[in-house]
């Protein structure tokens, strides 16, 4: 009876390992954290308005 219990525990352990490997295979595993984090810098873009008179060389481009 002791041999049977040990065998069942071993089979259960192997079955759980098999399920874990299938789950990791399907989901792709744990994503590795990136070691070099980029700083979150917010750039504020400002436009410098020129005089109202434009030279004939400049064209207004629609945005």
N, CA, C, O and CB atoms as a CASP TS submission, in Angstrom:
PFRMAT TS
TARGET T0000
AUTHOR 0000-0000-0000
METHOD Language model
MODEL 1
PARENT N/A
ATOM      1  N   UNK     1       0.821  -1.191   0.000  1.00  0.00           N
ATOM      2  CA  UNK     1       0.000   0.000   0.000  1.00  0.00           C
ATOM      3  C   UNK     1       0.870   1.262   0.000  1.00  0.00           C
ATOM      4  O   UNK     1       0.514   2.256  -0.633  1.00  0.00           O
ATOM      5  CB  UNK     1      -0.937  -0.006   1.208  1.00  0.00           C
ATOM      6  N   UNK     2       2.003   1.231   0.702  1.00  0.00           N
ATOM      7  CA  UNK     2       2.899   2.379   0.724  1.00  0.00           C
ATOM      8  C   UNK     2       3.469   2.638  -0.663  1.00  0.00           C
ATOM      9  O   UNK     2       3.591   3.786  -1.091  1.00  0.00           O
ATOM     10  CB  UNK     2       4.031   2.161   1.733  1.00  0.00           C
ATOM     11  N   UNK     3       3.810   1.581  -1.349  1.00  0.00           N
ATOM     12  CA  UNK     3       4.347   1.719  -2.706  1.00  0.00           C
ATOM     13  C   UNK     3       3.311   2.350  -3.633  1.00  0.00           C
ATOM     14  O   UNK     3       3.649   3.185  -4.472  1.00  0.00           O
ATOM     15  CB  UNK     3       4.789   0.348  -3.257  1.00  0.00           C
ATOM     16  N   UNK     4       2.054   1.950  -3.480  1.00  0.00           N
ATOM     17  CA  UNK     4       0.976   2.479  -4.310  1.00  0.00           C
ATOM     18  C   UNK     4       0.773   3.981  -4.060  1.00  0.00           C
ATOM     19  O   UNK     4       0.559   4.739  -5.006  1.00  0.00           O
ATOM     20  CB  UNK     4      -0.330   1.712  -4.034  1.00  0.00           C
ATOM     21  N   UNK     5       0.840   4.415  -2.789  1.00  0.00           N
ATOM     22  CA  UNK     5       0.683   5.832  -2.451  1.00  0.00           C
ATOM     23  C   UNK     5       1.844   6.657  -3.023  1.00  0.00           C
ATOM     24  O   UNK     5       1.635   7.747  -3.557  1.00  0.00           O
ATOM     25  CB  UNK     5       0.601   6.013  -0.917  1.00  0.00           C
ATOM     26  N   UNK     6       3.064   6.128  -2.906  1.00  0.00           N
ATOM     27  CA  UNK     6       4.222   6.834  -3.457  1.00  0.00           C
ATOM     28  C   UNK     6       4.106   6.956  -4.967  1.00  0.00           C
ATOM     29  O   UNK     6       4.428   7.997  -5.541  1.00  0.00           O
ATOM     30  CB  UNK     6       5.525   6.112  -3.083  1.00  0.00           C
ATOM     31  N   UNK     7       3.650   5.899  -5.602  1.00  0.00           N
ATOM     32  CA  UNK     7       3.478   5.903  -7.051  1.00  0.00           C
ATOM     33  C   UNK     7       2.413   6.921  -7.468  1.00  0.00           C
ATOM     34  O   UNK     7       2.598   7.645  -8.447  1.00  0.00           O
ATOM     35  CB  UNK     7       3.098   4.498  -7.550  1.00  0.00           C
ATOM     36  N   UNK     8       1.313   6.978  -6.739  1.00  0.00           N
ATOM     37  CA  UNK     8       0.239   7.936  -7.050  1.00  0.00           C
ATOM     38  C   UNK     8       0.717   9.377  -6.847  1.00  0.00           C
ATOM     39  O   UNK     8       0.372  10.254  -7.638  1.00  0.00           O
ATOM     40  CB  UNK     8      -1.002   7.660  -6.167  1.00  0.00           C
ATOM     41  N   UNK     9       1.503   9.629  -5.805  1.00  0.00           N
ATOM     42  CA  UNK     9       2.035  10.963  -5.570  1.00  0.00           C
ATOM     43  C   UNK     9       2.991  11.360  -6.703  1.00  0.00           C
ATOM     44  O   UNK     9       2.979  12.501  -7.165  1.00  0.00           O
ATOM     45  CB  UNK     9       2.755  11.023  -4.204  1.00  0.00           C
ATOM     46  N   UNK    10       3.803  10.417  -7.136  1.00  0.00           N
ATOM     47  CA  UNK    10       4.730  10.691  -8.235  1.00  0.00           C
ATOM     48  C   UNK    10       3.974  10.970  -9.529  1.00  0.00           C
ATOM     49  O   UNK    10       4.334  11.881 -10.275  1.00  0.00           O
ATOM     50  CB  UNK    10       5.692   9.513  -8.430  1.00  0.00           C
ATOM     51  N   UNK    11       2.944  10.200  -9.794  1.00  0.00           N
ATOM     52  CA  UNK    11       2.132  10.420 -10.999  1.00  0.00           C
ATOM     53  C   UNK    11       1.428  11.774 -10.931  1.00  0.00           C
ATOM     54  O   UNK    11       1.342  12.483 -11.934  1.00  0.00           O
ATOM     55  CB  UNK    11       1.091   9.285 -11.169  1.00  0.00           C
ATOM     56  N   UNK    12       0.923  12.135  -9.742  1.00  0.00           N
ATOM     57  CA  UNK    12       0.255  13.425  -9.573  1.00  0.00           C
ATOM     58  C   UNK    12       1.250  14.574  -9.780  1.00  0.00           C
ATOM     59  O   UNK    12       0.916  15.581 -10.404  1.00  0.00           O
ATOM     60  CB  UNK    12      -0.394  13.520  -8.169  1.00  0.00           C
ATOM     61  N   UNK    13       2.468  14.421  -9.257  1.00  0.00           N
ATOM     62  CA  UNK    13       3.489  15.452  -9.430  1.00  0.00           C
ATOM     63  C   UNK    13       3.854  15.619 -10.904  1.00  0.00           C
ATOM     64  O   UNK    13       3.970  16.744 -11.391  1.00  0.00           O
ATOM     65  CB  UNK    13       4.740  15.109  -8.612  1.00  0.00           C
ATOM     66  N   UNK    14       4.031  14.531 -11.599  1.00  0.00           N
ATOM     67  CA  UNK    14       4.354  14.576 -13.027  1.00  0.00           C
ATOM     68  C   UNK    14       3.208  15.213 -13.815  1.00  0.00           C
ATOM     69  O   UNK    14       3.444  15.984 -14.746  1.00  0.00           O
ATOM     70  CB  UNK    14       4.648  13.155 -13.562  1.00  0.00           C
ATOM     71  N   UNK    15       1.969  14.888 -13.440  1.00  0.00           N
ATOM     72  CA  UNK    15       0.802  15.452 -14.112  1.00  0.00           C
ATOM     73  C   UNK    15       0.731  16.964 -13.902  1.00  0.00           C
ATOM     74  O   UNK    15       0.438  17.702 -14.843  1.00  0.00           O
ATOM     75  CB  UNK    15      -0.484  14.784 -13.602  1.00  0.00           C
ATOM     76  N   UNK    16       0.994  17.434 -12.681  1.00  0.00           N
ATOM     77  CA  UNK    16       0.974  18.868 -12.405  1.00  0.00           C
ATOM     78  C   UNK    16       2.092  19.597 -13.169  1.00  0.00           C
ATOM     79  O   UNK    16       1.889  20.706 -13.662  1.00  0.00           O
ATOM     80  CB  UNK    16       1.115  19.118 -10.892  1.00  0.00           C
ATOM     81  N   UNK    17       3.256  18.973 -13.261  1.00  0.00           N
ATOM     82  CA  UNK    17       4.346  19.564 -14.031  1.00  0.00           C
ATOM     83  C   UNK    17       3.980  19.652 -15.511  1.00  0.00           C
ATOM     84  O   UNK    17       4.290  20.636 -16.183  1.00  0.00           O
ATOM     85  CB  UNK    17       5.634  18.748 -13.850  1.00  0.00           C
ATOM     86  N   UNK    18       3.324  18.621 -16.002  1.00  0.00           N
ATOM     87  CA  UNK    18       2.886  18.617 -17.390  1.00  0.00           C
ATOM     88  C   UNK    18       1.870  19.732 -17.646  1.00  0.00           C
ATOM     89  O   UNK    18       1.956  20.435 -18.653  1.00  0.00           O
ATOM     90  CB  UNK    18       2.284  17.256 -17.752  1.00  0.00           C
ATOM     91  N   UNK    19       0.920  19.890 -16.741  1.00  0.00           N
ATOM     92  CA  UNK    19      -0.060  20.967 -16.885  1.00  0.00           C
ATOM     93  C   UNK    19       0.608  22.339 -16.840  1.00  0.00           C
ATOM     94  O   UNK    19       0.228  23.238 -17.590  1.00  0.00           O
ATOM     95  CB  UNK    19      -1.122  20.867 -15.789  1.00  0.00           C
ATOM     96  N   UNK    20       1.592  22.503 -15.972  1.00  0.00           N
ATOM     97  CA  UNK    20       2.294  23.784 -15.868  1.00  0.00           C
ATOM     98  C   UNK    20       3.062  24.096 -17.147  1.00  0.00           C
ATOM     99  O   UNK    20       3.044  25.236 -17.611  1.00  0.00           O
ATOM    100  CB  UNK    20       3.251  23.774 -14.671  1.00  0.00           C
ATOM    101  N   UNK    21       3.730  23.113 -17.718  1.00  0.00           N
ATOM    102  CA  UNK    21       4.486  23.365 -18.951  1.00  0.00           C
ATOM    103  C   UNK    21       3.554  23.675 -20.114  1.00  0.00           C
ATOM    104  O   UNK    21       3.887  24.497 -20.968  1.00  0.00           O
ATOM    105  CB  UNK    21       5.366  22.159 -19.296  1.00  0.00           C
ATOM    106  N   UNK    22       2.395  23.031 -20.160  1.00  0.00           N
ATOM    107  CA  UNK    22       1.428  23.334 -21.218  1.00  0.00           C
ATOM    108  C   UNK    22       0.895  24.751 -21.030  1.00  0.00           C
ATOM    109  O   UNK    22       0.727  25.477 -22.009  1.00  0.00           O
ATOM    110  CB  UNK    22       0.260  22.304 -21.217  1.00  0.00           C
ATOM    111  N   UNK    23       0.628  25.155 -19.794  1.00  0.00           N
ATOM    112  CA  UNK    23       0.138  26.507 -19.531  1.00  0.00           C
ATOM    113  C   UNK    23       1.159  27.568 -19.884  1.00  0.00           C
ATOM    114  O   UNK    23       0.803  28.604 -20.446  1.00  0.00           O
ATOM    115  CB  UNK    23      -0.253  26.646 -18.084  1.00  0.00           C
ATOM    116  N   UNK    24       2.408  27.332 -19.568  1.00  0.00           N
ATOM    117  CA  UNK    24       3.463  28.278 -19.924  1.00  0.00           C
ATOM    118  C   UNK    24       3.636  28.312 -21.436  1.00  0.00           C
ATOM    119  O   UNK    24       3.882  29.375 -22.006  1.00  0.00           O
ATOM    120  CB  UNK    24       4.795  27.904 -19.234  1.00  0.00           C
ATOM    121  N   UNK    25       3.515  27.193 -22.074  1.00  0.00           N
ATOM    122  CA  UNK    25       3.646  27.148 -23.527  1.00  0.00           C
ATOM    123  C   UNK    25       2.541  27.919 -24.226  1.00  0.00           C
ATOM    124  O   UNK    25       2.784  28.569 -25.243  1.00  0.00           O
ATOM    125  CB  UNK    25       3.647  25.716 -24.005  1.00  0.00           C
ATOM    126  N   UNK    26       1.332  27.853 -23.691  1.00  0.00           N
ATOM    127  CA  UNK    26       0.211  28.554 -24.313  1.00  0.00           C
ATOM    128  C   UNK    26       0.254  30.056 -24.038  1.00  0.00           C
ATOM    129  O   UNK    26      -0.003  30.860 -24.935  1.00  0.00           O
ATOM    130  CB  UNK    26      -1.105  27.976 -23.816  1.00  0.00           C
ATOM    131  N   UNK    27       0.573  30.431 -22.818  1.00  0.00           N
ATOM    132  CA  UNK    27       0.517  31.847 -22.456  1.00  0.00           C
ATOM    133  C   UNK    27       1.812  32.583 -22.764  1.00  0.00           C
ATOM    134  O   UNK    27       1.791  33.811 -22.852  1.00  0.00           O
ATOM    135  CB  UNK    27       0.194  31.991 -20.992  1.00  0.00           C
ATOM    136  N   UNK    28       2.914  31.910 -22.927  1.00  0.00           N
ATOM    137  CA  UNK    28       4.157  32.571 -23.269  1.00  0.00           C
ATOM    138  C   UNK    28       5.036  32.884 -22.085  1.00  0.00           C
ATOM    139  O   UNK    28       6.091  33.491 -22.266  1.00  0.00           O
ATOM    140  CB  UNK    28       3.871  33.810 -23.992  1.00  0.00           C
ATOM    141  N   UNK    29       4.670  32.515 -20.926  1.00  0.00           N
ATOM    142  CA  UNK    29       5.527  32.727 -19.767  1.00  0.00           C
ATOM    143  C   UNK    29       5.410  34.110 -19.175  1.00  0.00           C
ATOM    144  O   UNK    29       4.546  34.900 -19.558  1.00  0.00           O
ATOM    145  CB  UNK    29       6.938  32.475 -20.133  1.00  0.00           C
ATOM    146  N   UNK    30       6.287  34.389 -18.241  1.00  0.00           N
ATOM    147  CA  UNK    30       6.285  35.669 -17.541  1.00  0.00           C
ATOM    148  C   UNK    30       7.131  36.653 -18.340  1.00  0.00           C
ATOM    149  O   UNK    30       8.252  36.319 -18.724  1.00  0.00           O
ATOM    150  CB  UNK    30       6.822  35.519 -16.080  1.00  0.00           C
ATOM    151  N   UNK    31       6.618  37.871 -18.602  1.00  0.00           N
ATOM    152  CA  UNK    31       7.435  38.850 -19.322  1.00  0.00           C
ATOM    153  C   UNK    31       8.588  39.337 -18.455  1.00  0.00           C
ATOM    154  O   UNK    31       8.417  39.607 -17.266  1.00  0.00           O
ATOM    155  CB  UNK    31       6.576  40.040 -19.773  1.00  0.00           C
ATOM    156  N   UNK    32       9.754  39.443 -19.059  1.00  0.00           N
ATOM    157  CA  UNK    32      10.934  39.883 -18.325  1.00  0.00           C
ATOM    158  C   UNK    32      10.889  41.399 -18.162  1.00  0.00           C
ATOM    159  O   UNK    32      10.616  42.110 -19.128  1.00  0.00           O
ATOM    160  CB  UNK    32      12.235  39.445 -19.050  1.00  0.00           C
ATOM    161  N   UNK    33      11.151  41.904 -16.964  1.00  0.00           N
ATOM    162  CA  UNK    33      11.154  43.365 -16.783  1.00  0.00           C
ATOM    163  C   UNK    33      12.362  43.995 -17.469  1.00  0.00           C
ATOM    164  O   UNK    33      13.458  43.436 -17.472  1.00  0.00           O
ATOM    165  CB  UNK    33      11.152  43.725 -15.283  1.00  0.00           C
ATOM    166  N   UNK    34      12.136  45.158 -18.043  1.00  0.00           N
ATOM    167  CA  UNK    34      13.237  45.831 -18.722  1.00  0.00           C
ATOM    168  C   UNK    34      14.162  46.452 -17.683  1.00  0.00           C
ATOM    169  O   UNK    34      13.703  47.066 -16.720  1.00  0.00           O
ATOM    170  CB  UNK    34      12.709  46.910 -19.706  1.00  0.00           C
ATOM    171  N   UNK    35      15.460  46.291 -17.883  1.00  0.00           N
ATOM    172  CA  UNK    35      16.419  46.770 -16.898  1.00  0.00           C
ATOM    173  C   UNK    35      16.643  48.272 -17.012  1.00  0.00           C
ATOM    174  O   UNK    35      16.838  48.943 -15.999  1.00  0.00           O
ATOM    175  CB  UNK    35      17.737  46.037 -17.052  1.00  0.00           C
ATOM    176  N   UNK    36      16.619  48.801 -18.211  1.00  0.00           N
ATOM    177  CA  UNK    36      16.862  50.235 -18.397  1.00  0.00           C
ATOM    178  C   UNK    36      15.560  50.956 -18.674  1.00  0.00           C
ATOM    179  O   UNK    36      15.053  50.917 -19.794  1.00  0.00           O
ATOM    180  CB  UNK    36      17.856  50.480 -19.542  1.00  0.00           C
ATOM    181  N   UNK    37      15.020  51.608 -17.671  1.00  0.00           N
ATOM    182  CA  UNK    37      13.763  52.325 -17.872  1.00  0.00           C
ATOM    183  C   UNK    37      14.043  53.717 -18.436  1.00  0.00           C
ATOM    184  O   UNK    37      15.007  54.383 -18.059  1.00  0.00           O
ATOM    185  CB  UNK    37      12.970  52.426 -16.545  1.00  0.00           C
ATOM    186  N   UNK    38      13.195  54.118 -19.322  1.00  0.00           N
ATOM    187  CA  UNK    38      13.307  55.453 -19.884  1.00  0.00           C
ATOM    188  C   UNK    38      12.567  56.423 -18.975  1.00  0.00           C
ATOM    189  O   UNK    38      11.527  56.096 -18.404  1.00  0.00           O
ATOM    190  CB  UNK    38      12.746  55.504 -21.334  1.00  0.00           C
ATOM    191  N   UNK    39      13.119  57.609 -18.854  1.00  0.00           N
ATOM    192  CA  UNK    39      12.460  58.614 -18.052  1.00  0.00           C
ATOM    193  C   UNK    39      11.275  59.164 -18.835  1.00  0.00           C
ATOM    194  O   UNK    39      11.363  59.391 -20.041  1.00  0.00           O
ATOM    195  CB  UNK    39      13.442  59.742 -17.657  1.00  0.00           C
ATOM    196  N   UNK    40      10.188  59.369 -18.147  1.00  0.00           N
ATOM    197  CA  UNK    40       9.012  59.935 -18.791  1.00  0.00           C
ATOM    198  C   UNK    40       9.162  61.449 -18.832  1.00  0.00           C
ATOM    199  O   UNK    40       8.839  62.147 -17.871  1.00  0.00           O
ATOM    200  CB  UNK    40       7.708  59.523 -18.048  1.00  0.00           C
ATOM    201  N   UNK    41       9.650  61.934 -19.944  1.00  0.00           N
ATOM    202  CA  UNK    41       9.817  63.370 -20.100  1.00  0.00           C
ATOM    203  C   UNK    41       8.696  63.887 -20.979  1.00  0.00           C
ATOM    204  O   UNK    41       8.432  63.346 -22.052  1.00  0.00           O
ATOM    205  CB  UNK    41      11.206  63.719 -20.703  1.00  0.00           C
ATOM    206  N   UNK    42       8.056  64.914 -20.526  1.00  0.00           N
ATOM    207  CA  UNK    42       6.973  65.520 -21.285  1.00  0.00           C
ATOM    208  C   UNK    42       7.535  66.758 -21.965  1.00  0.00           C
ATOM    209  O   UNK    42       7.999  67.692 -21.313  1.00  0.00           O
ATOM    210  CB  UNK    42       5.748  65.872 -20.369  1.00  0.00           C
ATOM    211  N   UNK    43       7.482  66.743 -23.273  1.00  0.00           N
ATOM    212  CA  UNK    43       7.995  67.867 -24.038  1.00  0.00           C
ATOM    213  C   UNK    43       6.833  68.788 -24.395  1.00  0.00           C
ATOM    214  O   UNK    43       5.817  68.354 -24.937  1.00  0.00           O
ATOM    215  CB  UNK    43       8.738  67.383 -25.316  1.00  0.00           C
ATOM    216  N   UNK    44       7.003  70.036 -24.086  1.00  0.00           N
ATOM    217  CA  UNK    44       5.991  71.025 -24.425  1.00  0.00           C
ATOM    218  C   UNK    44       6.455  71.759 -25.664  1.00  0.00           C
ATOM    219  O   UNK    44       7.497  72.414 -25.670  1.00  0.00           O
ATOM    220  CB  UNK    44       5.735  72.013 -23.248  1.00  0.00           C
ATOM    221  N   UNK    45       5.667  71.637 -26.704  1.00  0.00           N
ATOM    222  CA  UNK    45       6.018  72.294 -27.957  1.00  0.00           C
ATOM    223  C   UNK    45       5.296  73.630 -28.024  1.00  0.00           C
ATOM    224  O   UNK    45       4.076  73.701 -27.878  1.00  0.00           O
ATOM    225  CB  UNK    45       5.658  71.404 -29.181  1.00  0.00           C
ATOM    226  N   UNK    46       6.046  74.658 -28.241  1.00  0.00           N
ATOM    227  CA  UNK    46       5.455  75.983 -28.383  1.00  0.00           C
ATOM    228  C   UNK    46       5.772  76.512 -29.765  1.00  0.00           C
ATOM    229  O   UNK    46       6.845  76.268 -30.317  1.00  0.00           O
ATOM    230  CB  UNK    46       5.971  76.953 -27.290  1.00  0.00           C
ATOM    231  N   UNK    47       4.829  77.229 -30.302  1.00  0.00           N
ATOM    232  CA  UNK    47       5.025  77.810 -31.615  1.00  0.00           C
ATOM    233  C   UNK    47       5.307  79.292 -31.448  1.00  0.00           C
ATOM    234  O   UNK    47       4.638  79.982 -30.678  1.00  0.00           O
ATOM    235  CB  UNK    47       3.793  77.574 -32.526  1.00  0.00           C
ATOM    236  N   UNK    48       6.265  79.753 -32.149  1.00  0.00           N
ATOM    237  CA  UNK    48       6.592  81.168 -32.122  1.00  0.00           C
ATOM    238  C   UNK    48       5.852  81.814 -33.282  1.00  0.00           C
ATOM    239  O   UNK    48       6.064  81.486 -34.450  1.00  0.00           O
ATOM    240  CB  UNK    48       8.145  81.413 -32.214  1.00  0.00           C
ATOM    241  N   UNK    49       4.975  82.745 -32.920  1.00  0.00           N
ATOM    242  CA  UNK    49       4.207  83.417 -33.963  1.00  0.00           C
ATOM    243  C   UNK    49       5.026  84.562 -34.531  1.00  0.00           C
ATOM    244  O   UNK    49       5.606  85.365 -33.800  1.00  0.00           O
ATOM    245  CB  UNK    49       2.855  83.931 -33.415  1.00  0.00           C
ATOM    246  N   UNK    50       5.056  84.612 -35.830  1.00  0.00           N
ATOM    247  CA  UNK    50       5.761  85.687 -36.501  1.00  0.00           C
ATOM    248  C   UNK    50       4.778  86.827 -36.746  1.00  0.00           C
ATOM    249  O   UNK    50       3.605  86.737 -36.384  1.00  0.00           O
ATOM    250  CB  UNK    50       6.401  85.197 -37.835  1.00  0.00           C
ATOM    251  N   UNK    51       5.258  87.875 -37.349  1.00  0.00           N
ATOM    252  CA  UNK    51       4.390  89.000 -37.665  1.00  0.00           C
ATOM    253  C   UNK    51       3.278  88.538 -38.589  1.00  0.00           C
ATOM    254  O   UNK    51       3.397  87.515 -39.262  1.00  0.00           O
ATOM    255  CB  UNK    51       5.191  90.152 -38.309  1.00  0.00           C
ATOM    256  N   UNK    52       2.205  89.298 -38.613  1.00  0.00           N
ATOM    257  CA  UNK    52       1.058  88.908 -39.427  1.00  0.00           C
ATOM    258  C   UNK    52       1.384  88.926 -40.911  1.00  0.00           C
ATOM    259  O   UNK    52       0.799  88.167 -41.683  1.00  0.00           O
ATOM    260  CB  UNK    52      -0.116  89.822 -39.148  1.00  0.00           C
ATOM    261  N   UNK    53       2.289  89.765 -41.309  1.00  0.00           N
ATOM    262  CA  UNK    53       2.648  89.838 -42.719  1.00  0.00           C
ATOM    263  C   UNK    53       3.599  88.694 -43.046  1.00  0.00           C
ATOM    264  O   UNK    53       4.619  88.510 -42.382  1.00  0.00           O
ATOM    265  CB  UNK    53       3.290  91.210 -43.065  1.00  0.00           C
ATOM    266  N   UNK    54       3.256  87.940 -44.063  1.00  0.00           N
ATOM    267  CA  UNK    54       4.099  86.838 -44.494  1.00  0.00           C
ATOM    268  C   UNK    54       4.740  87.199 -45.815  1.00  0.00           C
ATOM    269  O   UNK    54       4.157  87.899 -46.644  1.00  0.00           O
ATOM    270  CB  UNK    54       3.292  85.529 -44.612  1.00  0.00           C
ATOM    271  N   UNK    55       5.926  86.715 -45.989  1.00  0.00           N
ATOM    272  CA  UNK    55       6.584  86.974 -47.266  1.00  0.00           C
ATOM    273  C   UNK    55       5.940  86.102 -48.340  1.00  0.00           C
ATOM    274  O   UNK    55       5.360  85.068 -48.008  1.00  0.00           O
ATOM    275  CB  UNK    55       8.117  86.702 -47.175  1.00  0.00           C
ATOM    276  N   UNK    56       6.020  86.479 -49.604  1.00  0.00           N
ATOM    277  CA  UNK    56       5.394  85.709 -50.673  1.00  0.00           C
ATOM    278  C   UNK    56       5.999  84.308 -50.824  1.00  0.00           C
ATOM    279  O   UNK    56       5.371  83.445 -51.437  1.00  0.00           O
ATOM    280  CB  UNK    56       5.515  86.460 -51.981  1.00  0.00           C
ATOM    281  N   UNK    57       7.187  84.057 -50.289  1.00  0.00           N
ATOM    282  CA  UNK    57       7.816  82.754 -50.416  1.00  0.00           C
ATOM    283  C   UNK    57       7.174  81.718 -49.486  1.00  0.00           C
ATOM    284  O   UNK    57       7.244  80.518 -49.751  1.00  0.00           O
ATOM    285  CB  UNK    57       9.303  82.867 -50.124  1.00  0.00           C
ATOM    286  N   UNK    58       6.557  82.178 -48.407  1.00  0.00           N
ATOM    287  CA  UNK    58       5.979  81.247 -47.443  1.00  0.00           C
ATOM    288  C   UNK    58       4.558  80.894 -47.857  1.00  0.00           C
ATOM    289  O   UNK    58       3.805  81.754 -48.314  1.00  0.00           O
ATOM    290  CB  UNK    58       5.996  81.846 -46.020  1.00  0.00           C
ATOM    291  N   UNK    59       4.207  79.661 -47.700  1.00  0.00           N
ATOM    292  CA  UNK    59       2.866  79.213 -48.016  1.00  0.00           C
ATOM    293  C   UNK    59       2.258  78.633 -46.755  1.00  0.00           C
ATOM    294  O   UNK    59       2.948  78.038 -45.928  1.00  0.00           O
ATOM    295  CB  UNK    59       2.868  78.176 -49.171  1.00  0.00           C
ATOM    296  N   UNK    60       0.973  78.815 -46.626  1.00  0.00           N
ATOM    297  CA  UNK    60       0.271  78.255 -45.466  1.00  0.00           C
ATOM    298  C   UNK    60      -0.094  76.819 -45.796  1.00  0.00           C
ATOM    299  O   UNK    60      -0.767  76.555 -46.793  1.00  0.00           O
ATOM    300  CB  UNK    60      -1.008  79.095 -45.096  1.00  0.00           C
ATOM    301  N   UNK    61       0.354  75.884 -44.949  1.00  0.00           N
ATOM    302  CA  UNK    61       0.074  74.472 -45.172  1.00  0.00           C
ATOM    303  C   UNK    61      -1.050  74.043 -44.237  1.00  0.00           C
ATOM    304  O   UNK    61      -0.974  74.299 -43.035  1.00  0.00           O
ATOM    305  CB  UNK    61       1.347  73.605 -44.949  1.00  0.00           C
ATOM    306  N   UNK    62      -2.088  73.399 -44.755  1.00  0.00           N
ATOM    307  CA  UNK    62      -3.172  72.919 -43.874  1.00  0.00           C
ATOM    308  C   UNK    62      -2.660  71.758 -43.015  1.00  0.00           C
ATOM    309  O   UNK    62      -1.844  70.942 -43.443  1.00  0.00           O
ATOM    310  CB  UNK    62      -4.419  72.468 -44.715  1.00  0.00           C
ATOM    311  N   UNK    63      -3.171  71.725 -41.800  1.00  0.00           N
ATOM    312  CA  UNK    63      -2.727  70.670 -40.879  1.00  0.00           C
ATOM    313  C   UNK    63      -3.712  69.560 -40.821  1.00  0.00           C
ATOM    314  O   UNK    63      -3.503  68.586 -40.097  1.00  0.00           O
ATOM    315  CB  UNK    63      -2.501  71.214 -39.495  1.00  0.00           C
TER
END
